[in-house]
Amino acid sequence: MWTWYASRAAGIVSLLLLTGTLLLGIGGVTRATTTRWPRFAVGRLHRNTSMLAVAFVALHVLTAVLDGYVPIAWLDVLVPFTSAFQPFWLGLGAIALDLLLALIITSLLRARIGLRTWRAVHWAAYACWPIAVLHGIGLGDTTTWWVLTLTLGCVAAVGIGLVRRTLTTITAAPSDRNPTTTGTLR
């Protein structure tokens, strides 16, 4: 019984941390800084928040598999749409986890694979997050008002962040859009 509660709690904390990670990543791309939060601090916080999020996702997955209430096997966690329990919604969770694993692996290998490859795979974060949100919504974790409020708040925050990122990209000077002229990759 405790594993069911632990899995749900870890899933909710994962949503909050992954939302924060995505927003910090967007903040890094849009070069959001203040005098109190220079750009390197935003980048460092992004990295640390993402590592904490990965730990909570791992706890969420572990407790979901250990919980005997529904049959979730280790294969179901990694291979989408193979579960006997809610195959579509659990499959979305497997896809989100697979994308998250790709982000982790390429981030660990960033120096070896190059910035362009790393950046191309890192775009998967924009797919990983909404797929994970749909996974949580579909499995019924939003049936209570406070979980639904948290989820909608996360969706709104990411929506605002994406609008900001889009506007920043559109209004950026041509030299800011071309990584070869500025020496930085976004």
C-alpha positions as CSV (number, residue, x, y, z in Angstrom):
1,M,0.0,0.0,0.0
2,W,2.8,2.4,0.8
3,T,4.3,1.9,-2.6
4,W,1.1,3.2,-4.3
5,Y,1.3,6.4,-2.3
6,A,5.1,6.7,-2.9
7,S,4.7,6.2,-6.6
8,R,2.0,8.9,-6.9
9,A,3.9,11.3,-4.7
10,A,7.1,10.7,-6.7
11,G,5.2,11.2,-9.9
12,I,3.8,14.5,-8.7
13,V,7.2,15.7,-7.5
14,S,8.7,14.6,-10.8
15,L,6.2,16.7,-12.7
16,L,7.1,19.7,-10.7
17,L,10.9,19.2,-11.0
18,L,10.7,18.4,-14.7
19,T,8.6,21.5,-15.2
20,G,11.2,23.5,-13.4
21,T,14.0,21.9,-15.4
22,L,12.2,22.7,-18.7
23,L,11.6,26.3,-17.6
24,L,15.2,26.7,-16.5
25,G,16.3,25.3,-19.9
26,I,14.1,27.8,-21.7
27,G,15.5,30.5,-19.4
28,G,19.0,29.5,-20.4
29,V,18.2,29.6,-24.1
30,T,16.5,33.0,-23.8
31,R,19.5,34.1,-21.8
32,A,17.3,35.1,-18.8
33,T,19.5,36.6,-16.1
34,T,19.2,39.1,-13.3
35,T,21.9,40.6,-11.1
36,R,21.1,37.9,-8.5
37,W,20.9,35.1,-11.0
38,P,23.7,35.3,-13.6
39,R,23.5,33.0,-16.6
40,F,25.9,30.4,-15.2
41,A,23.7,30.1,-12.1
42,V,20.6,29.4,-14.2
43,G,22.6,26.7,-16.1
44,R,23.8,25.1,-12.9
45,L,20.4,25.2,-11.3
46,H,19.0,23.6,-14.5
47,R,21.5,20.8,-14.3
48,N,21.0,20.1,-10.6
49,T,17.2,20.3,-10.9
50,S,17.3,17.8,-13.8
51,M,19.4,15.4,-11.7
52,L,16.9,15.6,-8.8
53,A,14.0,15.1,-11.3
54,V,15.7,11.9,-12.6
55,A,16.0,10.6,-9.1
56,F,12.3,11.2,-8.5
57,V,11.4,9.6,-11.8
58,A,13.4,6.6,-10.9
59,L,11.6,6.4,-7.5
60,H,8.3,6.8,-9.3
61,V,9.1,3.9,-11.7
62,L,10.6,1.7,-9.0
63,T,7.6,2.0,-6.6
64,A,5.1,1.6,-9.5
65,V,6.8,-1.8,-10.4
66,L,7.1,-2.9,-6.8
67,D,3.4,-2.0,-6.0
68,G,1.4,-5.2,-6.5
69,Y,-2.0,-3.4,-7.0
70,V,-1.6,-3.3,-10.8
71,P,0.6,-5.6,-12.9
72,I,3.5,-3.4,-14.2
73,A,6.6,-5.3,-15.3
74,W,10.1,-3.9,-16.0
75,L,9.5,-4.5,-19.7
76,D,6.4,-2.3,-19.5
77,V,8.5,0.6,-18.1
78,L,10.8,0.7,-21.2
79,V,8.8,-0.7,-24.0
80,P,5.7,1.4,-24.9
81,F,2.2,-0.1,-25.1
82,T,3.1,-3.6,-23.8
83,S,1.5,-3.4,-20.4
84,A,-1.6,-5.4,-19.4
85,F,-2.7,-2.4,-17.3
86,Q,-3.7,0.7,-19.2
87,P,-1.4,0.0,-22.1
88,F,-1.9,3.4,-23.8
89,W,-1.4,5.7,-20.8
90,L,1.4,3.6,-19.3
91,G,2.9,3.4,-22.8
92,L,3.1,7.2,-22.8
93,G,5.0,7.0,-19.6
94,A,7.4,4.5,-21.2
95,I,7.9,6.9,-24.2
96,A,8.6,9.8,-21.8
97,L,11.1,7.7,-19.8
98,D,12.8,6.5,-23.0
99,L,13.2,10.1,-24.2
100,L,14.4,11.1,-20.7
101,L,17.0,8.3,-20.9
102,A,18.2,9.6,-24.3
103,L,18.5,13.1,-22.7
104,I,20.5,11.7,-19.8
105,I,22.8,9.6,-21.9
106,T,23.6,12.3,-24.5
107,S,24.2,14.8,-21.7
108,L,26.7,12.5,-20.1
109,L,28.4,12.0,-23.5
110,R,28.1,15.6,-24.6
111,A,31.8,16.2,-24.9
112,R,32.2,13.1,-27.1
113,I,29.2,13.4,-29.4
114,G,29.5,17.2,-30.0
115,L,27.2,20.1,-29.4
116,R,25.1,19.7,-32.5
117,T,24.2,16.1,-31.8
118,W,23.5,16.8,-28.2
119,R,21.3,19.8,-29.1
120,A,19.4,17.7,-31.6
121,V,18.6,15.1,-29.0
122,H,18.0,17.7,-26.3
123,W,15.0,19.0,-28.4
124,A,13.4,15.7,-27.2
125,A,12.7,17.5,-23.9
126,Y,10.0,19.5,-25.7
127,A,8.3,16.1,-26.5
128,C,9.1,14.3,-23.3
129,W,7.4,16.8,-21.0
130,P,3.9,16.9,-22.5
131,I,4.0,13.1,-23.0
132,A,4.7,12.7,-19.3
133,V,1.9,15.1,-18.5
134,L,-0.5,13.2,-20.6
135,H,0.6,10.0,-18.9
136,G,-0.2,11.4,-15.5
137,I,-3.6,12.8,-16.7
138,G,-4.5,9.5,-18.4
139,L,-3.8,7.4,-15.4
140,G,-6.2,9.4,-13.3
141,D,-3.8,11.3,-11.0
142,T,-5.7,14.5,-11.8
143,T,-9.0,13.3,-10.3
144,T,-8.3,15.3,-7.2
145,W,-8.6,19.1,-7.4
146,W,-5.1,19.9,-6.0
147,V,-3.3,17.5,-8.5
148,L,-5.3,18.9,-11.3
149,T,-4.5,22.5,-10.2
150,L,-0.7,21.6,-10.0
151,T,-0.9,20.0,-13.4
152,L,-2.7,22.9,-15.0
153,G,-0.3,25.3,-13.3
154,C,2.7,23.4,-14.8
155,V,1.1,23.5,-18.2
156,A,0.4,27.2,-18.0
157,A,4.0,27.9,-16.8
158,V,5.5,25.9,-19.7
159,G,3.1,27.6,-22.1
160,I,4.3,31.0,-21.0
161,G,7.9,29.9,-21.1
162,L,7.5,28.6,-24.7
163,V,5.8,31.9,-25.8
164,R,8.7,33.8,-24.3
165,R,11.2,31.5,-26.0
166,T,9.4,32.0,-29.3
167,L,9.2,35.8,-29.0
168,T,12.9,35.9,-28.0
169,T,13.9,33.9,-31.0
170,I,11.7,36.0,-33.4
171,T,13.0,39.3,-32.1
172,A,16.6,38.3,-31.7
173,A,19.2,40.0,-33.9
174,P,20.4,37.9,-36.8
175,S,23.8,37.5,-35.1
176,D,22.1,36.0,-32.0
177,R,20.4,33.4,-34.2
178,N,23.5,32.3,-36.0
179,P,25.7,30.3,-33.6
180,T,28.7,30.5,-35.9
181,T,28.9,34.3,-35.6
182,T,28.5,34.5,-31.8
183,G,30.5,31.4,-30.9
184,T,27.7,30.0,-28.7
185,L,25.1,27.4,-29.5
186,R,21.5,27.7,-28.3
